[in-house]
């Protein structure tokens, strides 16, 4: 299989030839370019890494929600402090993974 990128919207298509119409922006096959083996390999290799980052983001969001619940319960100041710190750390982890995904997109590794 080969990879083709739409030069209009950036959509990446996998197949033996470019699609007749871009599934995203609807331009014709002439607007697709075949990716080099090196660029295609980056995309294939990044699939798992991107999935890991998405899982980390999801887990961080769950942690933030749990921490907010603990903060609202307001059992005692030490618990509230621990939940607040954990919420802030989860936010940082979430943002770090989002930044990595944005970097991958910028480099065409998606």
Jmol script that loads the backbone (N, CA, C; Angstrom):
load data "model"
ATOM      1  N   UNK A   1       0.831  -1.188   0.000  1.00  0.00           N
ATOM      2  CA  UNK A   1       0.000   0.000   0.000  1.00  0.00           C
ATOM      3  C   UNK A   1       0.875   1.251   0.000  1.00  0.00           C
ATOM      4  N   UNK A   2       0.339   2.276  -0.589  1.00  0.00           N
ATOM      5  CA  UNK A   2       1.022   3.563  -0.647  1.00  0.00           C
ATOM      6  C   UNK A   2       0.191   4.585   0.115  1.00  0.00           C
ATOM      7  N   UNK A   3       0.830   5.678   0.487  1.00  0.00           N
ATOM      8  CA  UNK A   3       0.124   6.777   1.121  1.00  0.00           C
ATOM      9  C   UNK A   3       0.138   7.982   0.199  1.00  0.00           C
ATOM     10  N   UNK A   4      -1.002   8.650   0.129  1.00  0.00           N
ATOM     11  CA  UNK A   4      -1.159   9.853  -0.680  1.00  0.00           C
ATOM     12  C   UNK A   4      -1.721  10.957   0.211  1.00  0.00           C
ATOM     13  N   UNK A   5      -1.202  12.175   0.027  1.00  0.00           N
ATOM     14  CA  UNK A   5      -1.675  13.321   0.817  1.00  0.00           C
ATOM     15  C   UNK A   5      -2.344  14.332  -0.109  1.00  0.00           C
ATOM     16  N   UNK A   6      -3.519  14.795   0.318  1.00  0.00           N
ATOM     17  CA  UNK A   6      -4.216  15.846  -0.423  1.00  0.00           C
ATOM     18  C   UNK A   6      -3.444  17.147  -0.215  1.00  0.00           C
ATOM     19  N   UNK A   7      -3.083  17.797  -1.298  1.00  0.00           N
ATOM     20  CA  UNK A   7      -2.313  19.043  -1.197  1.00  0.00           C
ATOM     21  C   UNK A   7      -3.194  20.226  -0.823  1.00  0.00           C
ATOM     22  N   UNK A   8      -4.500  20.024  -0.809  1.00  0.00           N
ATOM     23  CA  UNK A   8      -5.428  21.101  -0.441  1.00  0.00           C
ATOM     24  C   UNK A   8      -5.706  21.090   1.062  1.00  0.00           C
ATOM     25  N   UNK A   9      -6.112  19.931   1.594  1.00  0.00           N
ATOM     26  CA  UNK A   9      -6.521  19.881   3.002  1.00  0.00           C
ATOM     27  C   UNK A   9      -5.600  19.048   3.892  1.00  0.00           C
ATOM     28  N   UNK A  10      -4.681  18.262   3.306  1.00  0.00           N
ATOM     29  CA  UNK A  10      -3.748  17.465   4.094  1.00  0.00           C
ATOM     30  C   UNK A  10      -4.223  16.068   4.426  1.00  0.00           C
ATOM     31  N   UNK A  11      -5.413  15.689   3.967  1.00  0.00           N
ATOM     32  CA  UNK A  11      -5.939  14.345   4.231  1.00  0.00           C
ATOM     33  C   UNK A  11      -4.960  13.300   3.700  1.00  0.00           C
ATOM     34  N   UNK A  12      -4.719  12.236   4.482  1.00  0.00           N
ATOM     35  CA  UNK A  12      -3.820  11.158   4.065  1.00  0.00           C
ATOM     36  C   UNK A  12      -4.663   9.931   3.728  1.00  0.00           C
ATOM     37  N   UNK A  13      -4.427   9.406   2.545  1.00  0.00           N
ATOM     38  CA  UNK A  13      -5.183   8.271   2.020  1.00  0.00           C
ATOM     39  C   UNK A  13      -4.246   7.100   1.797  1.00  0.00           C
ATOM     40  N   UNK A  14      -4.701   5.896   2.137  1.00  0.00           N
ATOM     41  CA  UNK A  14      -3.916   4.690   1.919  1.00  0.00           C
ATOM     42  C   UNK A  14      -4.561   3.879   0.801  1.00  0.00           C
ATOM     43  N   UNK A  15      -3.763   3.503  -0.192  1.00  0.00           N
ATOM     44  CA  UNK A  15      -4.256   2.700  -1.298  1.00  0.00           C
ATOM     45  C   UNK A  15      -3.187   2.517  -2.356  1.00  0.00           C
ATOM     46  N   UNK A  16      -3.550   1.825  -3.418  1.00  0.00           N
ATOM     47  CA  UNK A  16      -2.607   1.633  -4.527  1.00  0.00           C
ATOM     48  C   UNK A  16      -2.501   2.891  -5.380  1.00  0.00           C
ATOM     49  N   UNK A  17      -3.594   3.642  -5.452  1.00  0.00           N
ATOM     50  CA  UNK A  17      -3.618   4.911  -6.179  1.00  0.00           C
ATOM     51  C   UNK A  17      -4.371   5.928  -5.331  1.00  0.00           C
ATOM     52  N   UNK A  18      -4.237   7.184  -5.673  1.00  0.00           N
ATOM     53  CA  UNK A  18      -4.968   8.234  -4.970  1.00  0.00           C
ATOM     54  C   UNK A  18      -6.469   8.039  -5.181  1.00  0.00           C
ATOM     55  N   UNK A  19      -7.293   8.485  -4.253  1.00  0.00           N
ATOM     56  CA  UNK A  19      -8.734   8.338  -4.437  1.00  0.00           C
ATOM     57  C   UNK A  19      -9.235   9.262  -5.551  1.00  0.00           C
ATOM     58  N   UNK A  20     -10.346   8.905  -6.135  1.00  0.00           N
ATOM     59  CA  UNK A  20     -10.939   9.744  -7.184  1.00  0.00           C
ATOM     60  C   UNK A  20     -11.318  11.115  -6.632  1.00  0.00           C
ATOM     61  N   UNK A  21     -11.808  11.118  -5.397  1.00  0.00           N
ATOM     62  CA  UNK A  21     -12.237  12.352  -4.739  1.00  0.00           C
ATOM     63  C   UNK A  21     -11.733  12.320  -3.298  1.00  0.00           C
ATOM     64  N   UNK A  22     -11.232  13.443  -2.812  1.00  0.00           N
ATOM     65  CA  UNK A  22     -10.773  13.523  -1.425  1.00  0.00           C
ATOM     66  C   UNK A  22     -11.973  13.356  -0.492  1.00  0.00           C
ATOM     67  N   UNK A  23     -11.904  12.404   0.444  1.00  0.00           N
ATOM     68  CA  UNK A  23     -13.017  12.210   1.375  1.00  0.00           C
ATOM     69  C   UNK A  23     -13.302  13.423   2.260  1.00  0.00           C
ATOM     70  N   UNK A  24     -12.310  14.284   2.428  1.00  0.00           N
ATOM     71  CA  UNK A  24     -12.499  15.444   3.307  1.00  0.00           C
ATOM     72  C   UNK A  24     -12.951  16.679   2.547  1.00  0.00           C
ATOM     73  N   UNK A  25     -12.202  17.089   1.516  1.00  0.00           N
ATOM     74  CA  UNK A  25     -12.500  18.373   0.864  1.00  0.00           C
ATOM     75  C   UNK A  25     -13.082  18.239  -0.538  1.00  0.00           C
ATOM     76  N   UNK A  26     -13.173  17.001  -1.024  1.00  0.00           N
ATOM     77  CA  UNK A  26     -13.850  16.690  -2.296  1.00  0.00           C
ATOM     78  C   UNK A  26     -13.118  17.126  -3.564  1.00  0.00           C
ATOM     79  N   UNK A  27     -11.825  17.464  -3.496  1.00  0.00           N
ATOM     80  CA  UNK A  27     -11.082  17.762  -4.721  1.00  0.00           C
ATOM     81  C   UNK A  27     -10.736  16.444  -5.419  1.00  0.00           C
ATOM     82  N   UNK A  28     -10.324  16.529  -6.666  1.00  0.00           N
ATOM     83  CA  UNK A  28     -10.016  15.338  -7.445  1.00  0.00           C
ATOM     84  C   UNK A  28      -8.661  14.735  -7.140  1.00  0.00           C
ATOM     85  N   UNK A  29      -8.441  13.562  -7.732  1.00  0.00           N
ATOM     86  CA  UNK A  29      -7.212  12.794  -7.513  1.00  0.00           C
ATOM     87  C   UNK A  29      -5.957  13.567  -7.900  1.00  0.00           C
ATOM     88  N   UNK A  30      -6.079  14.486  -8.850  1.00  0.00           N
ATOM     89  CA  UNK A  30      -4.902  15.241  -9.309  1.00  0.00           C
ATOM     90  C   UNK A  30      -4.310  16.127  -8.209  1.00  0.00           C
ATOM     91  N   UNK A  31      -5.060  16.352  -7.133  1.00  0.00           N
ATOM     92  CA  UNK A  31      -4.576  17.183  -6.031  1.00  0.00           C
ATOM     93  C   UNK A  31      -3.847  16.360  -4.965  1.00  0.00           C
ATOM     94  N   UNK A  32      -3.697  15.049  -5.202  1.00  0.00           N
ATOM     95  CA  UNK A  32      -2.982  14.189  -4.256  1.00  0.00           C
ATOM     96  C   UNK A  32      -1.548  13.988  -4.715  1.00  0.00           C
ATOM     97  N   UNK A  33      -0.649  13.874  -3.730  1.00  0.00           N
ATOM     98  CA  UNK A  33       0.742  13.543  -4.023  1.00  0.00           C
ATOM     99  C   UNK A  33       1.104  12.288  -3.238  1.00  0.00           C
ATOM    100  N   UNK A  34       1.877  11.430  -3.871  1.00  0.00           N
ATOM    101  CA  UNK A  34       2.322  10.221  -3.179  1.00  0.00           C
ATOM    102  C   UNK A  34       3.422  10.602  -2.196  1.00  0.00           C
ATOM    103  N   UNK A  35       3.320  10.077  -0.992  1.00  0.00           N
ATOM    104  CA  UNK A  35       4.334  10.364   0.019  1.00  0.00           C
ATOM    105  C   UNK A  35       5.560   9.494  -0.205  1.00  0.00           C
ATOM    106  N   UNK A  36       6.699  10.040   0.144  1.00  0.00           N
ATOM    107  CA  UNK A  36       7.941   9.263   0.063  1.00  0.00           C
ATOM    108  C   UNK A  36       7.877   8.118   1.068  1.00  0.00           C
ATOM    109  N   UNK A  37       8.721   7.112   0.876  1.00  0.00           N
ATOM    110  CA  UNK A  37       8.771   5.989   1.819  1.00  0.00           C
ATOM    111  C   UNK A  37       9.084   6.482   3.227  1.00  0.00           C
ATOM    112  N   UNK A  38       9.977   7.462   3.320  1.00  0.00           N
ATOM    113  CA  UNK A  38      10.357   8.006   4.620  1.00  0.00           C
ATOM    114  C   UNK A  38       9.170   8.669   5.308  1.00  0.00           C
ATOM    115  N   UNK A  39       8.425   9.502   4.582  1.00  0.00           N
ATOM    116  CA  UNK A  39       7.269  10.173   5.171  1.00  0.00           C
ATOM    117  C   UNK A  39       6.165   9.182   5.520  1.00  0.00           C
ATOM    118  N   UNK A  40       5.958   8.188   4.671  1.00  0.00           N
ATOM    119  CA  UNK A  40       4.956   7.167   4.948  1.00  0.00           C
ATOM    120  C   UNK A  40       5.333   6.389   6.208  1.00  0.00           C
ATOM    121  N   UNK A  41       6.600   6.046   6.346  1.00  0.00           N
ATOM    122  CA  UNK A  41       7.065   5.317   7.523  1.00  0.00           C
ATOM    123  C   UNK A  41       6.832   6.117   8.802  1.00  0.00           C
ATOM    124  N   UNK A  42       7.041   7.434   8.755  1.00  0.00           N
ATOM    125  CA  UNK A  42       6.786   8.282   9.920  1.00  0.00           C
ATOM    126  C   UNK A  42       5.320   8.202  10.328  1.00  0.00           C
ATOM    127  N   UNK A  43       4.448   8.215   9.336  1.00  0.00           N
ATOM    128  CA  UNK A  43       3.016   8.153   9.635  1.00  0.00           C
ATOM    129  C   UNK A  43       2.655   6.804  10.240  1.00  0.00           C
ATOM    130  N   UNK A  44       3.131   5.734   9.646  1.00  0.00           N
ATOM    131  CA  UNK A  44       2.827   4.403  10.180  1.00  0.00           C
ATOM    132  C   UNK A  44       3.386   4.229  11.590  1.00  0.00           C
ATOM    133  N   UNK A  45       4.602   4.680  11.795  1.00  0.00           N
ATOM    134  CA  UNK A  45       5.230   4.530  13.118  1.00  0.00           C
ATOM    135  C   UNK A  45       4.551   5.389  14.168  1.00  0.00           C
ATOM    136  N   UNK A  46       4.024   6.536  13.774  1.00  0.00           N
ATOM    137  CA  UNK A  46       3.416   7.443  14.740  1.00  0.00           C
ATOM    138  C   UNK A  46       2.020   7.010  15.168  1.00  0.00           C
ATOM    139  N   UNK A  47       1.399   6.083  14.448  1.00  0.00           N
ATOM    140  CA  UNK A  47       0.043   5.648  14.815  1.00  0.00           C
ATOM    141  C   UNK A  47      -0.036   5.222  16.277  1.00  0.00           C
ATOM    142  N   UNK A  48       0.865   4.356  16.704  1.00  0.00           N
ATOM    143  CA  UNK A  48       0.817   3.866  18.083  1.00  0.00           C
ATOM    144  C   UNK A  48       1.140   4.959  19.090  1.00  0.00           C
ATOM    145  N   UNK A  49       2.148   5.765  18.795  1.00  0.00           N
ATOM    146  CA  UNK A  49       2.511   6.850  19.710  1.00  0.00           C
ATOM    147  C   UNK A  49       1.348   7.827  19.875  1.00  0.00           C
ATOM    148  N   UNK A  50       0.698   8.173  18.773  1.00  0.00           N
ATOM    149  CA  UNK A  50      -0.445   9.084  18.864  1.00  0.00           C
ATOM    150  C   UNK A  50      -1.569   8.462  19.686  1.00  0.00           C
ATOM    151  N   UNK A  51      -1.805   7.168  19.522  1.00  0.00           N
ATOM    152  CA  UNK A  51      -2.839   6.485  20.302  1.00  0.00           C
ATOM    153  C   UNK A  51      -2.493   6.514  21.792  1.00  0.00           C
ATOM    154  N   UNK A  52      -1.219   6.352  22.112  1.00  0.00           N
ATOM    155  CA  UNK A  52      -0.791   6.415  23.515  1.00  0.00           C
ATOM    156  C   UNK A  52      -1.059   7.801  24.078  1.00  0.00           C
ATOM    157  N   UNK A  53      -0.706   8.836  23.330  1.00  0.00           N
ATOM    158  CA  UNK A  53      -0.971  10.207  23.798  1.00  0.00           C
ATOM    159  C   UNK A  53      -2.465  10.432  24.011  1.00  0.00           C
ATOM    160  N   UNK A  54      -3.298   9.918  23.120  1.00  0.00           N
ATOM    161  CA  UNK A  54      -4.749  10.081  23.288  1.00  0.00           C
ATOM    162  C   UNK A  54      -5.234   9.365  24.547  1.00  0.00           C
ATOM    163  N   UNK A  55      -4.691   8.201  24.815  1.00  0.00           N
ATOM    164  CA  UNK A  55      -5.062   7.469  26.036  1.00  0.00           C
ATOM    165  C   UNK A  55      -4.625   8.241  27.278  1.00  0.00           C
ATOM    166  N   UNK A  56      -3.425   8.829  27.251  1.00  0.00           N
ATOM    167  CA  UNK A  56      -2.946   9.639  28.379  1.00  0.00           C
ATOM    168  C   UNK A  56      -3.866  10.828  28.597  1.00  0.00           C
ATOM    169  N   UNK A  57      -4.282  11.479  27.527  1.00  0.00           N
ATOM    170  CA  UNK A  57      -5.197  12.624  27.634  1.00  0.00           C
ATOM    171  C   UNK A  57      -6.503  12.185  28.278  1.00  0.00           C
ATOM    172  N   UNK A  58      -7.035  11.050  27.834  1.00  0.00           N
ATOM    173  CA  UNK A  58      -8.289  10.536  28.395  1.00  0.00           C
ATOM    174  C   UNK A  58      -8.139  10.216  29.880  1.00  0.00           C
ATOM    175  N   UNK A  59      -7.038   9.564  30.241  1.00  0.00           N
ATOM    176  CA  UNK A  59      -6.799   9.242  31.643  1.00  0.00           C
ATOM    177  C   UNK A  59      -6.632  10.506  32.492  1.00  0.00           C
ATOM    178  N   UNK A  60      -5.937  11.498  31.959  1.00  0.00           N
ATOM    179  CA  UNK A  60      -5.758  12.759  32.690  1.00  0.00           C
ATOM    180  C   UNK A  60      -7.099  13.438  32.913  1.00  0.00           C
ATOM    181  N   UNK A  61      -7.973  13.407  31.900  1.00  0.00           N
ATOM    182  CA  UNK A  61      -9.304  14.003  32.057  1.00  0.00           C
ATOM    183  C   UNK A  61     -10.103  13.280  33.144  1.00  0.00           C
ATOM    184  N   UNK A  62      -9.981  11.959  33.217  1.00  0.00           N
ATOM    185  CA  UNK A  62     -10.662  11.197  34.269  1.00  0.00           C
ATOM    186  C   UNK A  62     -10.100  11.561  35.638  1.00  0.00           C
ATOM    187  N   UNK A  63      -8.773  11.715  35.715  1.00  0.00           N
ATOM    188  CA  UNK A  63      -8.155  12.108  36.983  1.00  0.00           C
ATOM    189  C   UNK A  63      -8.636  13.482  37.422  1.00  0.00           C
ATOM    190  N   UNK A  64      -8.723  14.413  36.489  1.00  0.00           N
ATOM    191  CA  UNK A  64      -9.191  15.765  36.812  1.00  0.00           C
ATOM    192  C   UNK A  64     -10.609  15.704  37.362  1.00  0.00           C
ATOM    193  N   UNK A  65     -11.477  14.929  36.721  1.00  0.00           N
ATOM    194  CA  UNK A  65     -12.861  14.808  37.195  1.00  0.00           C
ATOM    195  C   UNK A  65     -12.915  14.199  38.597  1.00  0.00           C
ATOM    196  N   UNK A  66     -12.116  13.157  38.845  1.00  0.00           N
ATOM    197  CA  UNK A  66     -12.086  12.546  40.169  1.00  0.00           C
ATOM    198  C   UNK A  66     -11.569  13.526  41.225  1.00  0.00           C
ATOM    199  N   UNK A  67     -10.554  14.272  40.872  1.00  0.00           N
ATOM    200  CA  UNK A  67      -9.996  15.252  41.807  1.00  0.00           C
ATOM    201  C   UNK A  67     -11.008  16.338  42.139  1.00  0.00           C
ATOM    202  N   UNK A  68     -11.744  16.783  41.132  1.00  0.00           N
ATOM    203  CA  UNK A  68     -12.786  17.795  41.380  1.00  0.00           C
ATOM    204  C   UNK A  68     -13.839  17.251  42.341  1.00  0.00           C
ATOM    205  N   UNK A  69     -14.196  15.975  42.173  1.00  0.00           N
ATOM    206  CA  UNK A  69     -15.153  15.350  43.091  1.00  0.00           C
ATOM    207  C   UNK A  69     -14.601  15.340  44.513  1.00  0.00           C
ATOM    208  N   UNK A  70     -13.332  14.987  44.659  1.00  0.00           N
ATOM    209  CA  UNK A  70     -12.707  14.982  45.980  1.00  0.00           C
ATOM    210  C   UNK A  70     -12.625  16.374  46.587  1.00  0.00           C
ATOM    211  N   UNK A  71     -12.354  17.374  45.751  1.00  0.00           N
ATOM    212  CA  UNK A  71     -12.291  18.759  46.238  1.00  0.00           C
ATOM    213  C   UNK A  71     -13.671  19.201  46.722  1.00  0.00           C
ATOM    214  N   UNK A  72     -14.699  18.870  45.944  1.00  0.00           N
ATOM    215  CA  UNK A  72     -16.067  19.256  46.315  1.00  0.00           C
ATOM    216  C   UNK A  72     -16.518  18.562  47.605  1.00  0.00           C
ATOM    217  N   UNK A  73     -16.042  17.322  47.832  1.00  0.00           N
ATOM    218  CA  UNK A  73     -16.401  16.607  49.060  1.00  0.00           C
ATOM    219  C   UNK A  73     -15.862  17.336  50.285  1.00  0.00           C
ATOM    220  N   UNK A  74     -14.682  17.966  50.136  1.00  0.00           N
ATOM    221  CA  UNK A  74     -14.120  18.832  51.166  1.00  0.00           C
ATOM    222  C   UNK A  74     -14.042  18.136  52.531  1.00  0.00           C
ATOM    223  N   UNK A  75     -13.507  16.906  52.520  1.00  0.00           N
ATOM    224  CA  UNK A  75     -13.427  16.133  53.759  1.00  0.00           C
ATOM    225  C   UNK A  75     -12.526  16.808  54.794  1.00  0.00           C
ATOM    226  N   UNK A  76     -11.348  17.171  54.370  1.00  0.00           N
ATOM    227  CA  UNK A  76     -10.444  17.913  55.252  1.00  0.00           C
ATOM    228  C   UNK A  76      -9.412  18.643  54.392  1.00  0.00           C
ATOM    229  N   UNK A  77      -8.739  19.647  54.968  1.00  0.00           N
ATOM    230  CA  UNK A  77      -7.803  20.463  54.181  1.00  0.00           C
ATOM    231  C   UNK A  77      -6.688  19.663  53.503  1.00  0.00           C
ATOM    232  N   UNK A  78      -6.159  18.619  54.163  1.00  0.00           N
ATOM    233  CA  UNK A  78      -5.086  17.836  53.555  1.00  0.00           C
ATOM    234  C   UNK A  78      -5.594  17.095  52.316  1.00  0.00           C
ATOM    235  N   UNK A  79      -6.796  16.550  52.393  1.00  0.00           N
ATOM    236  CA  UNK A  79      -7.368  15.861  51.224  1.00  0.00           C
ATOM    237  C   UNK A  79      -7.605  16.850  50.089  1.00  0.00           C
ATOM    238  N   UNK A  80      -8.163  17.994  50.413  1.00  0.00           N
ATOM    239  CA  UNK A  80      -8.425  19.007  49.385  1.00  0.00           C
ATOM    240  C   UNK A  80      -7.115  19.434  48.739  1.00  0.00           C
ATOM    241  N   UNK A  81      -6.078  19.617  49.543  1.00  0.00           N
ATOM    242  CA  UNK A  81      -4.771  19.998  49.009  1.00  0.00           C
ATOM    243  C   UNK A  81      -4.218  18.913  48.092  1.00  0.00           C
ATOM    244  N   UNK A  82      -4.326  17.654  48.498  1.00  0.00           N
ATOM    245  CA  UNK A  82      -3.821  16.539  47.679  1.00  0.00           C
ATOM    246  C   UNK A  82      -4.592  16.449  46.368  1.00  0.00           C
ATOM    247  N   UNK A  83      -5.920  16.589  46.422  1.00  0.00           N
ATOM    248  CA  UNK A  83      -6.725  16.547  45.205  1.00  0.00           C
ATOM    249  C   UNK A  83      -6.420  17.734  44.287  1.00  0.00           C
ATOM    250  N   UNK A  84      -6.208  18.890  44.865  1.00  0.00           N
ATOM    251  CA  UNK A  84      -5.901  20.078  44.071  1.00  0.00           C
ATOM    252  C   UNK A  84      -4.562  19.916  43.363  1.00  0.00           C
ATOM    253  N   UNK A  85      -3.571  19.422  44.092  1.00  0.00           N
ATOM    254  CA  UNK A  85      -2.256  19.201  43.489  1.00  0.00           C
ATOM    255  C   UNK A  85      -2.339  18.143  42.389  1.00  0.00           C
ATOM    256  N   UNK A  86      -3.042  17.061  42.635  1.00  0.00           N
ATOM    257  CA  UNK A  86      -3.185  16.007  41.628  1.00  0.00           C
ATOM    258  C   UNK A  86      -3.923  16.531  40.391  1.00  0.00           C
ATOM    259  N   UNK A  87      -4.946  17.344  40.593  1.00  0.00           N
ATOM    260  CA  UNK A  87      -5.683  17.938  39.467  1.00  0.00           C
ATOM    261  C   UNK A  87      -4.756  18.793  38.620  1.00  0.00           C
ATOM    262  N   UNK A  88      -3.956  19.611  39.276  1.00  0.00           N
ATOM    263  CA  UNK A  88      -3.019  20.475  38.549  1.00  0.00           C
ATOM    264  C   UNK A  88      -1.974  19.658  37.789  1.00  0.00           C
ATOM    265  N   UNK A  89      -1.477  18.595  38.397  1.00  0.00           N
ATOM    266  CA  UNK A  89      -0.497  17.737  37.734  1.00  0.00           C
ATOM    267  C   UNK A  89      -1.121  16.997  36.548  1.00  0.00           C
ATOM    268  N   UNK A  90      -2.356  16.551  36.709  1.00  0.00           N
ATOM    269  CA  UNK A  90      -3.049  15.882  35.603  1.00  0.00           C
ATOM    270  C   UNK A  90      -3.263  16.853  34.438  1.00  0.00           C
ATOM    271  N   UNK A  91      -3.572  18.096  34.751  1.00  0.00           N
ATOM    272  CA  UNK A  91      -3.731  19.120  33.708  1.00  0.00           C
ATOM    273  C   UNK A  91      -2.425  19.284  32.926  1.00  0.00           C
ATOM    274  N   UNK A  92      -1.303  19.335  33.646  1.00  0.00           N
ATOM    275  CA  UNK A  92      -0.001  19.481  32.998  1.00  0.00           C
ATOM    276  C   UNK A  92       0.299  18.279  32.104  1.00  0.00           C
ATOM    277  N   UNK A  93       0.020  17.087  32.587  1.00  0.00           N
ATOM    278  CA  UNK A  93       0.242  15.874  31.794  1.00  0.00           C
ATOM    279  C   UNK A  93      -0.620  15.907  30.535  1.00  0.00           C
ATOM    280  N   UNK A  94      -1.880  16.290  30.696  1.00  0.00           N
ATOM    281  CA  UNK A  94      -2.794  16.380  29.554  1.00  0.00           C
ATOM    282  C   UNK A  94      -2.261  17.365  28.517  1.00  0.00           C
ATOM    283  N   UNK A  95      -1.837  18.525  28.958  1.00  0.00           N
ATOM    284  CA  UNK A  95      -1.341  19.550  28.037  1.00  0.00           C
ATOM    285  C   UNK A  95      -0.050  19.108  27.348  1.00  0.00           C
ATOM    286  N   UNK A  96       0.791  18.388  28.076  1.00  0.00           N
ATOM    287  CA  UNK A  96       2.040  17.906  27.495  1.00  0.00           C
ATOM    288  C   UNK A  96       1.750  16.948  26.326  1.00  0.00           C
ATOM    289  N   UNK A  97       0.814  16.032  26.523  1.00  0.00           N
ATOM    290  CA  UNK A  97       0.468  15.103  25.447  1.00  0.00           C
ATOM    291  C   UNK A  97      -0.210  15.827  24.284  1.00  0.00           C
ATOM    292  N   UNK A  98      -1.045  16.796  24.577  1.00  0.00           N
ATOM    293  CA  UNK A  98      -1.688  17.560  23.509  1.00  0.00           C
ATOM    294  C   UNK A  98      -0.643  18.323  22.693  1.00  0.00           C
ATOM    295  N   UNK A  99       0.370  18.841  23.366  1.00  0.00           N
ATOM    296  CA  UNK A  99       1.442  19.554  22.675  1.00  0.00           C
ATOM    297  C   UNK A  99       2.219  18.609  21.765  1.00  0.00           C
ATOM    298  N   UNK A 100       2.481  17.402  22.244  1.00  0.00           N
ATOM    299  CA  UNK A 100       3.176  16.413  21.427  1.00  0.00           C
ATOM    300  C   UNK A 100       2.363  16.056  20.189  1.00  0.00           C
ATOM    301  N   UNK A 101       1.050  15.859  20.359  1.00  0.00           N
ATOM    302  CA  UNK A 101       0.193  15.557  19.209  1.00  0.00           C
ATOM    303  C   UNK A 101       0.205  16.702  18.204  1.00  0.00           C
ATOM    304  N   UNK A 102       0.160  17.930  18.696  1.00  0.00           N
ATOM    305  CA  UNK A 102       0.196  19.093  17.801  1.00  0.00           C
ATOM    306  C   UNK A 102       1.523  19.115  17.027  1.00  0.00           C
ATOM    307  N   UNK A 103       2.608  18.770  17.708  1.00  0.00           N
ATOM    308  CA  UNK A 103       3.910  18.699  17.046  1.00  0.00           C
ATOM    309  C   UNK A 103       3.938  17.632  15.974  1.00  0.00           C
ATOM    310  N   UNK A 104       3.338  16.487  16.269  1.00  0.00           N
ATOM    311  CA  UNK A 104       3.275  15.416  15.269  1.00  0.00           C
ATOM    312  C   UNK A 104       2.490  15.884  14.038  1.00  0.00           C
ATOM    313  N   UNK A 105       1.387  16.568  14.281  1.00  0.00           N
ATOM    314  CA  UNK A 105       0.576  17.063  13.161  1.00  0.00           C
ATOM    315  C   UNK A 105       1.391  18.030  12.309  1.00  0.00           C
ATOM    316  N   UNK A 106       2.100  18.917  12.973  1.00  0.00           N
ATOM    317  CA  UNK A 106       2.903  19.906  12.249  1.00  0.00           C
ATOM    318  C   UNK A 106       3.978  19.239  11.384  1.00  0.00           C
ATOM    319  N   UNK A 107       4.502  18.121  11.872  1.00  0.00           N
ATOM    320  CA  UNK A 107       5.542  17.396  11.149  1.00  0.00           C
ATOM    321  C   UNK A 107       4.975  16.377  10.162  1.00  0.00           C
ATOM    322  N   UNK A 108       3.636  16.310  10.074  1.00  0.00           N
ATOM    323  CA  UNK A 108       3.005  15.375   9.153  1.00  0.00           C
ATOM    324  C   UNK A 108       3.002  13.942   9.635  1.00  0.00           C
ATOM    325  N   UNK A 109       3.181  13.735  10.958  1.00  0.00           N
ATOM    326  CA  UNK A 109       3.203  12.372  11.516  1.00  0.00           C
ATOM    327  C   UNK A 109       1.854  12.077  12.169  1.00  0.00           C
ATOM    328  N   UNK A 110       0.853  11.839  11.330  1.00  0.00           N
ATOM    329  CA  UNK A 110      -0.480  11.548  11.874  1.00  0.00           C
ATOM    330  C   UNK A 110      -1.175  10.534  11.013  1.00  0.00           C
TER     331      UNK A 110
END
end "model"
wireframe off; spacefill off
backbone 0.3
color backbone group
